[in-house]
């Protein structure tokens, strides 16, 4: 009787704001990289105030990229986490 129509949830989905560059900002891997950037910055700040060793912060910074921390790996961890 009624046809199923997929309506855009976000303005970016309408095409008006959905340039390839804009959509790229919200891609899963790009969002993960931004979170990793935050993690690296927090580690650097913690090392600065002496909460963690400077070597640990540097290692976190070196490894905080999506080539090492893959989206599939993170999703696997999230599936196992009961919280």
Buried (B, 14 or more C-beta within 10 A) or exposed (E): EEEEEEEEEEEBBEEEEBEEEEEEEEEEEEEBBEEBEEBBBBBBEBBEEEEBEEEEBBEBBEEBBBEEBEBEEBEEEEEEEEE
